[in-house]
């Protein structure tokens, strides 16, 4: 049986779900017995990885029977199912009627299934029955194989065909821009139970009555976040720019609210304007739903929500919080626990209708599908739900215990514990007492070793990996792995995701409970010390000189995922007054800030650690000077991008002198490189000497980053003096370096800054009049920006490409490209990138003859540029010359005016975008 892609079901249900973004590749779940098919599993892994897909192969320390909850989660987060079968049927757990092998197949549901069966004369009869069922049900591919070579060839061909059909099915419609159509809503673990009425009422408020600020309130454990997720999915079709889900559970201060929202939206805080302004300006024309989860941590920041509502017209906000926000625009939607009854209630059809009981049964069945739901067990389950006050999280915790106990047995053990635990003096309402008692009960059922690991887990922010837990706990890997399984079984932790390896976390109320236990733990200080040391050691893998990184560690995804843990480590370093560790963490996370455009947060960390003012550094030890020198370099770089040039020059010169004193010429060359870049930005032609010195010191110390950047931007000096031949020679030297010197350990430099090199290469050939070479360079730059994740300077690549189109008279492509650059500038909060792209777009309209509406707006653009006192680089001067040529051709003139614009930047953007819509 071959591949069949023709069914409408396959096209709509499967391809719509497949993950295709660069950081979320298609995941392929592989199901087979472990030992007898060990060689086949290696071949399958190789075939999947060669197609740049992610193999999901559940090993978990080669255990014979991994927890059902784990492999169910692995399956849910996978996109394709591959089953490989030979002789063995697999191990059957005591609580199961079928083996894990068959269970995996049954749970694969509507995923595309590729089935491969190895020829056999001694197959287990139970496996034979499963294979016959598979043949009857049909699958996307069903093939017999004899050897490893044949299996690898089948899988490579079938997966390639599967992906090819996926892309063919999507070519008829243009994919939405991921920066415009947001959808980062977390995938729920289970279907929503018992909240249909609340969901309907919330949808009516949000989508029917268009209430723009709704606060979903309720105590911890009522299911606020889960309901908000459901509303988010329902709202996707109603908001042109999608839904952005922002988790606030890991931040501690309302001052971090703006940064947290901006990060979720993909915005930068590296510009000279305030992050709040960047955020509000970006949202001003969006039709978007913001879901802000766990707002009770940042109630003092509620004023930002009022600003968003007043600055925008089509942004709505759904908040989950244990307390209301006390804002005038707020609509409060209290969420109560699920209805309970001590007696079993059935509908006319005999189905269970009590939501709390349905929830208990559904969760219990997920861990123990053999439960006999007779009258005794149903009544016991109903009483359990009643005793727990209908709180969904408490019910789920209790239900997880049915893996080893029937509901009747569970109730007997719970009643005494809950009576004891809720009998003490607690300043809590009744339901909260029951919830707290449930957590106490679950915790007391753990072994002392598991209790210790549970407490330690609370130190992690936004999740952890197995190796991180082992290092921070100081316990053997086997101990941590076994405890993790048991805590998963108990429902106290959950599997957050599986890519690139299993990552775990806790629900917020459980995390807070574990945190309270940890704070009362006498052994907390050694744990904090190991936590700090783990992240400091991890940070040392990233060069303290910034941006020369080890790509083999997948550093950028690692920093994105573990950012909150790096922040926690930094807070510990501050508490310990450990400046060396704080500086190491700043230098490492600085790489992340640079790529994501969050340099202002780096400045905040430097200030908090007292590393931005070295004082009389000549009295310090060599080691202390090195710490401060790297901090001055970081500070100078962070100040350079938001154009705070005077401060940047000050810090970079201090850093240069410090590095020279301790004979660290690598660090010295970095400082000189950025001093050269600042000179270009301020129009100081004497700054050429900085680049020449940076190249000399860089070659002496092996710092090829400085050689690369300084050689690249020396070409800009030659262009500014009209020497295009010398500029082209400089670009040729970089091409040579890329092909010769930048390999091996220096591969990261090439990867990091190739896109910026191609922007400058485009400018050089644009200046020389070679439009085709310039076009190729700008397009390659944009491709590399997207590939590397680097955001800084990307907007200038769009400007250059748009100018090439404009000079060729292709105004349609010039407009489209400059609008992409405008979008990039708004994400960065970079006013200059915004203005130069607006300038190109409006000039392209003039080129098309639409000058009456665009010329007044172009006047405003020039007024803003004069207002910001922007010193033009070569690319901008070419742009201005092109614009002047268009104006002369049509006998038009701009109005010199003043340096004070007549309208706001938001208004200028909106008026320009309205022209784009009309066009």
C-alpha positions in Angstrom: 0.0 0.0 0.0 1.5 3.3 -1.0 0.9 6.9 0.0 -2.5 8.4 -0.5 -2.6 12.2 -0.2 -5.8 12.7 -2.1 -8.5 12.7 0.5 -10.1 16.0 1.6 -9.8 14.9 5.2 -6.0 14.5 4.9 -5.5 17.9 3.3 -7.6 19.8 5.8 -7.1 18.0 9.1 -3.4 17.0 8.8 -1.7 19.7 6.8 -3.4 22.4 8.8 -1.8 21.0 12.0 1.7 20.4 10.8 4.4 22.7 12.3 6.5 24.4 9.6 8.3 27.3 11.3 12.1 27.1 11.5 12.1 26.7 15.3 9.2 24.2 15.4 10.0 21.6 12.8 7.7 18.6 12.1 7.9 16.0 14.8 7.8 12.3 13.9 6.8 9.9 16.7 8.4 6.4 16.3 6.7 3.4 17.9 8.4 0.1 18.2 9.8 -2.4 20.7 13.2 -1.3 21.9 15.6 -4.2 22.0 14.6 -6.4 19.0 14.4 -3.3 16.7 17.4 -1.4 18.1 19.2 -1.2 14.8 16.1 -0.3 12.9 15.5 2.6 15.3 18.9 4.0 14.6 18.2 3.9 10.8 14.8 5.5 11.3 16.4 8.3 13.4 19.0 9.0 10.7 16.3 9.1 8.0 14.2 11.5 9.9 17.1 13.8 10.9 18.4 13.9 7.3 15.1 15.5 6.3 15.7 18.1 9.0 12.7 16.7 11.0 12.6 15.9 14.7 12.5 12.2 15.7 10.4 11.6 18.8 11.6 8.3 20.2 10.6 7.6 23.7 13.5 6.0 25.6 13.5 7.4 29.1 16.5 5.5 30.2 15.5 2.4 28.3 12.7 1.6 30.7 10.5 -1.2 29.5 7.3 0.6 30.4 7.4 4.3 30.4 4.5 6.2 32.1 1.5 6.3 29.9 1.1 10.0 30.6 4.5 10.7 29.2 4.2 8.8 25.9 0.7 10.2 25.5 2.1 13.7 25.8 4.9 12.8 23.3 2.2 11.7 20.9 0.0 14.7 21.4 3.0 17.0 20.5 4.0 15.0 17.4 2.8 15.5 13.9 3.4 12.1 12.2 3.2 8.6 13.5 5.6 5.8 12.4 5.0 2.3 13.6 7.7 -0.4 13.1 6.7 -4.0 13.9 8.4 -7.4 13.8 8.0 -10.3 16.3 7.3 -8.9 19.8 4.0 -7.4 21.0 5.6 -5.4 23.8 5.1 -5.2 27.6 1.6 -4.9 29.1 1.3 -2.9 32.3 -0.7 -4.5 35.2 -3.4 -1.8 34.8 -3.7 -2.2 31.0 -5.4 -4.7 28.7 -3.1 -4.0 25.8 0.7 -3.3 25.5 2.2 0.1 25.3 3.0 -0.6 21.7 -0.6 -1.1 20.7 -1.7 1.7 23.0 0.6 4.1 21.2 -1.0 3.1 17.9 -4.5 3.5 19.2 -3.7 7.0 20.6 -2.2 8.2 17.4 -5.7 9.1 16.3 -6.0 11.2 13.1 -2.2 11.8 12.7 -0.8 10.6 9.4 0.4 7.0 10.0 3.4 5.4 8.2 3.5 1.6 9.0 6.5 -0.7 8.3 6.3 -4.4 9.1 9.4 -6.6 9.0 8.9 -10.1 7.5 8.6 -12.8 10.2 7.7 -16.5 10.7 7.4 -16.3 14.5 5.3 -13.2 15.3 3.4 -13.0 18.6 -0.3 -13.7 17.9 -1.3 -10.5 19.7 0.9 -8.5 17.4 -0.6 -10.3 14.4 -4.1 -9.2 15.5 -2.9 -5.6 15.8 -1.3 -5.7 12.3 -4.6 -7.1 10.8 -6.5 -4.2 12.5 -4.0 -1.8 11.0 -4.6 -3.3 7.5 -8.4 -3.0 8.0 -8.3 0.6 9.2 -5.9 1.8 6.5 -2.9 4.1 6.9 -1.1 6.6 4.8 1.6 4.1 4.1 1.8 0.3 4.8 4.9 -1.5 3.6 6.8 -4.7 4.3 10.6 -4.6 4.5 13.4 -7.1 4.6 16.5 -5.2 5.7 17.8 -1.8 7.1 18.5 -0.4 3.7 15.0 -1.0 2.4 13.5 0.5 5.6 15.6 3.7 5.4 14.7 4.1 1.7 11.0 3.7 2.4 10.9 6.2 5.3 13.0 8.8 3.4 10.7 8.6 0.4 7.5 8.5 2.3 8.3 11.4 4.5 9.6 13.5 1.6 6.4 12.8 -0.3 4.4 13.7 2.7 6.1 17.1 3.1 6.1 17.8 -0.6 2.3 17.4 -0.7 2.0 19.6 2.3 3.8 22.4 0.5 1.9 21.9 -2.7 -1.4 22.1 -0.8 -0.4 25.5 0.6 0.9 27.2 -2.5 -2.5 28.5 -3.5 -2.7 30.8 -0.5 0.0 33.0 0.9 1.0 32.1 4.4 0.3 34.8 7.0 3.2 36.8 8.2 4.0 35.3 11.7 4.7 38.8 12.9 1.1 39.9 11.9 -1.0 36.9 12.6 -0.2 35.9 16.2 -1.1 32.5 17.6 1.1 31.5 20.5 -1.8 30.0 22.5 -0.5 27.0 24.5 -1.9 23.7 23.4 -4.1 22.3 26.1 -3.4 18.9 27.6 -7.1 17.9 27.8 -10.4 19.0 26.5 -12.4 21.5 28.5 -14.9 19.9 30.8 -17.9 21.5 32.5 -17.3 25.1 31.4 -19.6 25.3 28.4 -21.9 27.9 29.9 -19.0 30.1 31.1 -17.3 29.8 27.7 -20.5 30.9 25.9 -20.9 33.9 28.2 -17.3 35.0 27.9 -17.4 34.7 24.1 -20.6 36.9 24.1 -18.9 39.5 26.2 -15.7 39.6 24.1 -17.0 38.9 20.6 -20.7 39.9 20.8 -20.7 42.9 23.1 -17.1 43.8 22.2 -16.0 44.4 25.8 -12.3 45.3 25.5 -11.1 44.5 29.0 -12.4 41.4 30.7 -10.9 40.1 33.9 -11.5 36.4 34.6 -11.2 36.2 38.4 -11.2 33.2 40.9 -9.0 31.5 43.4 -6.1 29.4 42.4 -7.1 26.0 40.9 -10.4 27.1 39.4 -9.2 26.7 35.8 -9.0 30.4 34.8 -6.0 29.8 32.5 -7.6 26.8 30.9 -10.7 28.7 30.1 -8.8 31.7 28.8 -6.9 29.3 26.4 -10.2 28.0 25.1 -11.5 31.5 24.6 -8.3 32.4 22.8 -8.8 29.6 20.2 -12.4 30.6 19.7 -11.3 34.3 19.2 -8.7 33.6 16.5 -11.1 33.9 13.6 -12.4 37.2 14.9 -9.1 39.1 15.3 -7.3 40.0 12.1 -3.9 40.0 13.8 -4.6 37.0 16.0 -4.2 36.2 19.7 -1.1 36.8 21.8 -0.9 34.8 25.0 1.4 36.3 27.7 2.2 34.3 30.8 3.1 36.5 33.7 3.6 33.7 36.3 7.4 33.9 36.3 7.8 37.7 36.7 8.0 39.3 40.2 7.7 43.0 39.6 5.2 45.1 37.7 8.2 47.0 36.1 8.8 43.9 34.0 5.2 43.9 32.6 6.0 46.0 29.5 9.1 43.9 28.7 7.1 40.6 29.1 4.4 41.7 26.7 6.9 43.1 24.2 8.8 39.8 24.3 5.7 37.8 23.6 4.8 40.2 20.7 8.3 39.9 19.3 9.1 43.6 19.9 12.4 45.1 20.8 13.4 47.5 23.6 16.7 48.5 22.0 15.6 51.8 20.6 16.1 55.3 22.1 12.4 55.7 22.7 10.8 54.1 25.8 9.6 50.5 25.5 6.1 51.6 26.5 6.0 53.9 23.5 7.3 51.1 21.2 4.6 48.8 22.5 1.8 51.3 22.3 2.8 52.5 18.8 3.0 48.9 17.5 -0.4 48.0 18.9 -2.1 51.3 17.6 -3.4 49.8 14.4 -3.7 46.1 15.4 -6.9 44.1 15.7 -5.6 41.7 18.3 -6.5 39.9 21.5 -4.0 40.0 24.3 -4.4 37.3 26.9 -2.5 38.2 30.1 -2.3 35.2 32.4 -1.7 35.3 36.2 -1.9 39.1 36.4 -2.2 39.0 40.2 1.6 39.2 40.3 1.7 42.6 38.6 -1.5 44.4 39.7 0.4 47.7 40.2 1.1 47.7 36.4 -2.6 47.7 35.5 -2.2 51.3 34.3 -0.4 50.0 31.2 -3.7 48.3 30.2 -5.5 51.6 30.4 -2.9 53.1 28.1 -3.2 50.3 25.6 -7.0 50.7 25.5 -6.8 54.5 25.1 -4.1 54.3 22.4 -5.7 51.6 20.3 -9.2 51.0 18.9 -9.3 47.3 18.1 -7.1 45.6 20.8 -9.0 43.7 23.4 -7.5 42.3 26.6 -8.5 39.1 28.5 -6.9 38.9 31.9 -6.8 36.1 34.4 -6.2 37.1 38.0 -7.1 36.2 41.5 -8.1 39.9 42.1 -9.8 42.5 39.9 -7.7 45.3 38.4 -10.0 48.2 39.6 -10.0 49.9 36.1 -12.9 51.8 34.8 -13.0 49.8 31.5 -12.9 46.5 33.3 -15.6 43.8 33.1 -15.2 41.3 35.9 -16.1 37.7 35.2 -15.9 35.6 38.4 -15.1 31.9 37.8 -16.6 29.6 40.4 -15.5 26.0 41.1 -17.4 23.3 39.3 -20.8 22.2 40.6 -20.6 19.3 43.0 -23.0 16.9 44.6 -22.5 14.1 47.1 -24.8 11.9 45.0 -24.3 10.6 41.5 -26.5 12.4 38.9 -27.2 10.9 35.5 -29.1 12.3 32.5 -32.0 10.7 30.7 -29.5 8.8 28.5 -27.7 7.5 31.6 -24.6 9.6 31.0 -22.9 11.4 33.9 -23.8 15.1 33.7 -22.2 16.5 36.9 -19.1 18.4 35.5 -16.9 17.8 38.5 -17.5 14.1 38.3 -17.0 14.0 34.6 -13.7 15.7 35.1 -12.6 13.2 37.7 -13.6 10.3 35.5 -11.8 11.6 32.4 -8.6 12.3 34.3 -8.8 8.9 36.1 -9.3 7.1 32.9 -6.2 8.7 31.4 -4.0 7.1 34.0 -5.9 3.9 34.6 -8.2 2.8 31.8 -9.3 -0.3 33.7 -11.3 1.4 36.4 -14.7 -0.3 36.8 -17.2 2.6 37.1 -19.7 0.7 39.2 -22.1 2.4 41.6 -19.6 2.2 44.5 -16.8 3.8 42.6 -19.0 6.5 41.0 -20.5 7.5 44.4 -17.0 7.6 45.9 -15.7 9.8 43.1 -18.7 12.1 43.6 -18.0 12.4 47.3 -14.3 13.1 46.6 -15.3 16.0 44.2 -17.7 17.3 46.9 -15.0 17.2 49.6 -12.7 19.1 47.3 -15.2 21.9 46.7 -15.4 21.4 43.0 -11.9 22.9 42.4 -10.7 21.5 39.0 -7.0 21.4 40.0 -7.7 19.6 43.3 -10.0 17.1 41.5 -7.3 16.4 38.9 -4.7 15.8 41.6 -7.0 13.3 43.3 -7.9 11.6 40.1 -4.2 11.0 39.3 -4.1 8.8 42.4 -6.5 6.3 40.9 -3.6 4.7 39.0 -2.9 2.6 42.1 -6.2 2.9 44.0 -9.9 2.5 43.1 -12.0 5.6 43.9 -13.5 3.7 46.9 -10.0 3.0 48.3 -8.9 6.6 47.4 -11.8 8.1 49.3 -11.1 6.0 52.4 -7.5 7.3 52.5 -8.5 10.9 51.7 -11.2 11.4 54.2 -9.0 11.0 57.2 -6.2 13.0 55.8 -8.4 15.9 54.6 -10.3 16.0 58.0 -6.9 16.2 59.7 -5.4 18.8 57.4 -8.4 21.2 57.3 -8.9 21.0 61.0 -6.1 23.4 61.9 -6.3 27.1 62.2 -6.0 28.5 58.7 -6.9 32.0 57.7 -8.5 30.8 54.4 -12.1 30.4 53.1 -13.5 26.9 53.1 -12.8 26.0 49.5 -9.3 27.3 49.8 -8.8 25.2 52.9 -9.8 22.1 50.9 -7.5 23.0 48.1 -4.6 23.6 50.4 -5.4 20.4 52.2 -5.4 18.5 48.9 -1.9 19.8 48.1 -0.8 18.9 51.7 -2.3 15.4 51.2 -0.6 14.8 47.8 2.7 16.0 49.3 2.5 13.8 52.3 2.0 10.7 50.2 5.4 11.3 48.6 8.5 9.6 49.9 11.0 12.0 51.7 13.3 11.8 48.7 10.5 12.8 46.3 9.4 15.6 48.7 12.9 17.0 48.6 13.0 17.0 44.8 9.5 18.5 44.6 10.7 21.4 46.8 13.8 21.9 44.7 11.8 22.0 41.5 10.1 25.2 42.7 13.4 27.2 42.2 13.0 26.8 38.4 11.2 29.5 36.5 9.1 28.5 33.5 10.4 24.9 33.5 13.5 22.7 33.6 15.3 19.9 31.9 16.3 16.6 33.4 20.0 17.4 33.4 19.4 20.8 35.0 17.4 19.2 37.9 20.2 16.6 38.4 22.8 19.4 38.7 20.8 21.7 40.9 19.6 18.9 43.2 23.0 17.3 43.6 21.3 13.9 43.4 22.0 11.0 41.0 20.4 11.1 37.6 18.5 7.8 38.3 17.1 9.2 41.5 15.9 12.4 39.7 14.4 10.4 36.8 12.5 8.1 39.1 11.2 11.0 41.2 10.1 12.8 38.1 8.1 9.8 36.9 6.4 9.6 40.3 5.6 13.3 40.5 4.1 13.1 37.0 2.0 10.2 38.1 0.8 12.3 41.1 -0.1 15.2 38.8 2.2 17.6 40.8 4.3 18.3 37.7 3.6 18.1 34.0 5.5 17.6 30.8 5.6 21.0 29.2 7.1 20.1 25.8 9.4 17.5 24.2 11.5 19.5 21.8 14.4 19.2 21.7 14.2 17.1 24.9 11.6 16.7 27.7 11.0 19.8 29.7 8.9 19.9 32.8 7.0 22.5 34.8 4.3 23.0 37.4 1.0 24.7 37.3 1.1 28.1 39.0 -0.8 27.2 42.2 1.3 24.1 42.8 4.5 26.0 42.0 3.6 28.6 44.7 2.9 25.8 47.2 6.2 24.1 46.4 7.9 27.5 46.7 6.6 28.0 50.2 7.9 24.6 51.2 11.3 25.5 49.7 11.5 28.7 51.5 11.1 26.9 54.9 13.7 24.3 53.8 16.9 24.4 55.9 18.8 23.1 52.8 17.7 25.9 50.4 21.0 27.8 50.4 23.1 25.0 48.9 20.4 24.4 46.3 20.5 28.1 45.3 24.3 28.0 45.2 24.2 25.0 42.8 21.5 26.7 40.8 23.6 29.8 40.3 26.7 27.8 39.5 24.9 25.7 36.9 23.8 28.8 35.0 27.1 30.5 35.4 28.8 27.5 33.9 26.3 27.4 31.1 27.0 31.1 30.5 30.7 30.5 30.2 30.0 28.5 27.0 29.1 31.8 25.5 32.0 34.2 25.0 32.1 37.1 27.4 33.0 39.3 24.5 29.5 39.0 23.2 28.3 37.3 20.0 31.1 34.9 19.4 29.2 31.8 20.4 29.3 28.0 20.2 26.7 27.1 17.7 26.9 23.4 18.6 25.0 24.3 21.8 22.0 25.8 20.0 22.6 28.8 22.2 19.8 31.1 21.0 16.9 28.6 21.5 18.5 27.6 24.8 18.6 31.3 26.0 15.0 31.9 24.8 13.7 28.8 26.7 15.8 29.3 29.9 15.7 33.1 30.0 13.7 33.2 33.2 16.1 30.8 34.9 19.0 33.0 33.9 17.1 35.9 35.4 16.6 33.9 38.6 20.3 33.1 38.7 21.1 36.8 38.3 18.8 37.6 41.3 20.7 35.1 43.4 24.0 36.6 42.3 22.7 40.0 43.4 21.7 38.7 46.7 25.1 37.1 47.2 26.8 40.3 46.0 28.7 38.1 43.6 29.6 40.6 40.9 31.7 38.1 38.9 28.8 35.7 38.5 26.5 38.6 37.7 28.8 39.9 35.0 29.2 36.4 33.5 25.4 36.0 33.3 25.0 39.5 31.7 27.7 38.8 29.1 25.9 35.5 28.2 22.4 36.8 28.2 23.7 39.8 26.3 23.8 37.6 23.2 20.1 36.9 23.6 19.3 40.6 24.1 21.3 41.5 21.0 19.5 39.1 18.8 16.1 39.8 20.2 16.7 43.6 20.5 16.3 43.9 24.3 19.5 45.8 25.1 17.8 48.2 27.5 17.2 45.2 29.8 20.9 44.6 29.7 21.5 48.2 30.9 19.1 47.6 33.8 21.0 44.4 34.9 24.3 46.3 34.7 22.9 49.0 36.9 21.4 46.6 39.4 24.7 44.8 39.7 26.6 48.0 40.1 28.8 47.1 37.1 28.2 50.2 35.1 30.4 52.5 37.2 33.8 51.0 37.9 35.1 54.1 39.8 38.8 54.2 40.4 39.4 50.9 38.6 43.2 51.2 38.6 43.2 50.1 42.3 41.4 46.8 41.4 42.9 43.4 40.9 43.5 42.1 37.4 40.5 39.7 37.7 38.2 42.6 38.9 39.4 44.8 36.1 38.5 42.1 33.6 35.0 41.8 35.1 34.4 45.5 34.8 36.0 45.8 31.4 33.6 43.3 29.9 30.8 45.1 31.6 31.9 48.4 30.1 32.0 46.7 26.7 28.5 45.3 27.2 27.2 48.7 28.3 28.8 50.5 25.3 27.2 48.0 22.9 23.8 48.2 24.6 24.0 52.1 24.5 25.1 52.1 20.8 21.9 50.5 19.3 19.5 53.0 20.9 21.7 55.8 19.6 22.9 57.0 23.1 26.2 57.7 21.5 27.9 60.0 24.1 27.3 57.5 26.9 28.4 54.6 24.6 31.6 56.4 23.7 32.3 57.0 27.4 31.9 53.4 28.4 33.7 51.9 25.4 36.7 54.1 26.0 36.8 53.1 29.7 36.6 49.5 28.6 39.3 49.9 26.0 41.7 51.4 28.5 40.9 48.6 31.0 41.5 45.9 28.5 44.8 47.5 27.4 46.0 47.7 31.0 45.5 43.9 31.5 46.8 43.2 27.9 43.5 41.7 26.8 43.7 42.7 23.2 40.6 40.7 22.1 38.4 42.8 24.4 40.2 46.0 23.3 39.5 45.3 19.6 35.8 44.9 20.4 35.7 48.3 22.1 37.5 49.9 19.1 35.1 48.2 16.6 32.1 49.8 18.2 33.8 53.1 18.6 34.3 53.0 14.8 30.6 52.2 14.3 29.6 55.2 16.4 31.9 57.4 14.5 30.1 56.4 11.3 26.7 57.1 12.9 27.8 60.6 14.0 29.5 61.5 10.7 33.0 61.6 12.2 35.3 60.6 9.4 38.3 60.5 11.7 36.8 57.4 13.3 38.4 55.4 10.5 41.4 55.0 12.8 39.3 53.0 15.3 38.6 50.4 12.6 42.3 50.2 11.5 43.4 49.7 15.2 40.6 47.1 15.8 41.8 45.1 12.8 45.4 45.2 14.0 44.5 44.2 17.6 42.0 41.6 16.3 44.6 39.9 14.1 47.0 39.8 17.1 44.5 38.2 19.4 42.6 36.0 17.0 39.5 38.1 17.4 38.0 37.6 14.0 34.8 39.3 14.9 36.5 42.6 15.1 38.4 42.0 11.9 35.2 41.0 10.2 33.1 44.0 11.3 35.8 46.6 11.0 36.9 45.5 7.5 33.3 45.5 6.4 32.5 49.0 7.6 35.8 50.5 6.4 34.0 50.3 3.1 31.5 52.8 4.3 34.3 55.3 4.9 35.5 54.9 1.4 32.0 55.4 0.0 31.5 58.5 2.1 34.7 59.9 0.4 33.6 58.8 -3.1 36.1 55.9 -3.5 33.9 53.1 -4.6 36.8 51.0 -6.0 38.4 50.8 -2.6 35.1 50.0 -1.0 34.6 47.1 -3.4 38.1 45.9 -2.6 37.2 45.9 1.1 34.0 43.9 0.4 36.2 41.4 -1.6 38.5 41.0 1.5 35.4 40.0 3.6 34.3 37.5 1.0 37.8 36.0 1.2 37.7 35.9 5.0 34.3 34.2 4.9 35.6 31.5 2.6 39.0 31.0 4.2 39.4 32.1 7.8 35.9 31.9 9.1 35.5 28.2 9.6 35.8 25.9 12.6 35.8 27.8 15.9 35.0 31.1 14.0 31.9 29.7 12.3 29.7 31.5 14.8 31.1 34.9 13.7 30.2 34.2 10.1 26.8 33.0 11.1 26.1 35.9 13.4 27.1 38.8 11.1 26.9 37.6 7.6 23.5 39.3 7.2 25.0 42.7 8.2 27.9 42.1 5.8 25.4 41.6 2.9 23.6 44.8 3.8 26.9 46.7 3.4 27.8 44.7 0.2 24.4 45.8 -1.2 25.1 49.4 -0.4 28.6 49.3 -2.0 27.3 47.9 -5.3 24.2 50.1 -5.2 26.6 53.1 -5.0 28.6 51.7 -7.9 25.5 51.3 -10.0 25.5 47.5 -10.2 21.8 47.0 -9.3 21.7 43.3 -10.0 24.6 42.5 -7.6 23.1 44.8 -5.0 19.7 43.1 -5.3 21.3 39.7 -4.8 23.2 41.0 -1.7 20.1 42.5 -0.1 18.0 39.4 -0.7 20.7 37.2 0.7 20.9 39.5 3.7 17.1 39.2 4.4 17.4 35.4 4.1 20.3 35.3 6.5 18.5 37.7 9.0 15.6 35.3 9.0 17.8 32.2 9.4 20.0 33.6 12.2 17.2 35.3 14.2 19.2 38.5 14.4 16.8 41.5 14.3 19.1 44.5 14.6 19.7 46.3 11.3 17.3 44.0 9.3 15.2 47.0 8.4 18.1 48.5 6.4 18.2 45.4 4.1 14.6 46.1 3.2 15.4 49.7 2.5 18.2 48.7 0.2 16.2 46.2 -1.7 13.3 48.6 -2.1 15.7 51.2 -3.6 16.9 48.7 -6.1 13.3 48.1 -7.2 12.6 51.8 -7.2 15.7 52.6 -9.4 14.4 50.0 -11.8 11.0 51.6 -11.9 9.3 48.6 -10.2 7.4 50.7 -7.7 5.0 47.9 -6.8 7.8 45.8 -5.4 9.5 48.9 -3.9 6.3 49.6 -1.9 5.8 46.0 -0.8 9.4 45.7 0.3 9.5 49.0 2.2 6.3 48.0 4.0 8.1 44.9 5.3 10.9 47.2 6.4 8.3 49.4 8.2 6.9 46.4 10.0 10.5 45.4 11.1 11.1 49.0 12.3 8.0 49.0 14.4 8.9 45.6 16.0 12.3 47.0 16.9 10.9 50.4 18.0 13.6 51.9 15.8 12.3 55.3 14.7 15.0 55.7 12.0 14.2 52.4 10.3 10.5 53.4 10.4 11.2 56.7 8.8 13.5 55.6 6.0 11.1 52.9 5.0 8.2 55.4 5.1 10.4 57.7 2.9 10.9 54.9 0.3 7.2 53.9 0.3 5.9 57.4 -0.2 8.4 58.1 -2.9 7.4 55.0 -4.7 3.8 56.3 -4.7 5.1 59.6 -6.2 6.9 57.5 -8.9 3.5 56.0 -9.7 2.0 59.4 -10.0 0.1 59.4 -6.7 1.8 62.6 -5.4 -1.1 64.7 -4.0 -1.7 62.6 -0.9 1.9 61.3 -0.5 3.9 64.5 -0.9 2.6 66.1 2.3 3.3 63.0 4.2 6.8 62.9 2.8 7.3 66.4 4.1 6.4 65.1 7.6 9.0 62.2 7.2 11.7 64.7 6.5 10.6 66.9 9.4 10.9 63.8 11.7 14.4 63.0 10.3 15.6 66.6 11.0 14.0 66.4 14.4 16.0 63.3 15.3 19.2 64.8 13.8 19.9 61.6 12.0 23.3 61.4 10.2 22.8 59.5 6.9 25.0 56.6 5.8 25.6 55.9 2.2 22.4 53.9 1.6 20.4 56.8 2.9 22.2 59.3 0.6 21.5 57.1 -2.4 17.8 57.0 -1.3 17.7 60.7 -1.0 19.3 61.1 -4.5 16.7 58.8 -6.0 13.9 60.7 -4.3 15.2 64.0 -5.5 15.4 62.6 -9.1 11.7 61.5 -8.9 10.7 64.9 -7.6 12.7 66.7 -10.3 11.2 64.4 -13.0 7.7 65.4 -11.9 8.6 69.0 -11.1 7.7 68.6 -7.5 9.3 70.0 -4.4 9.2 69.1 -0.7 8.5 71.8 1.9 11.7 72.5 4.0 9.4 73.5 6.9 10.8 73.2 10.4 12.2 70.4 12.6 8.9 70.1 14.4 6.5 67.6 12.7 2.8 68.7 12.5 1.5 65.2 13.3 2.5 62.3 15.6 4.5 59.4 14.3 1.5 57.1 14.9 -0.6 59.4 12.7 2.1 59.5 10.1 2.3 55.6 10.0 -1.5 55.2 9.9 -2.0 57.8 7.1 0.7 56.0 5.1 -0.8 52.6 5.7 -4.2 53.9 4.6 -2.6 54.8 1.3 -1.2 51.3 1.1 -4.7 49.9 1.7 -6.2 52.2 -0.9 -3.5 51.1 -3.4 
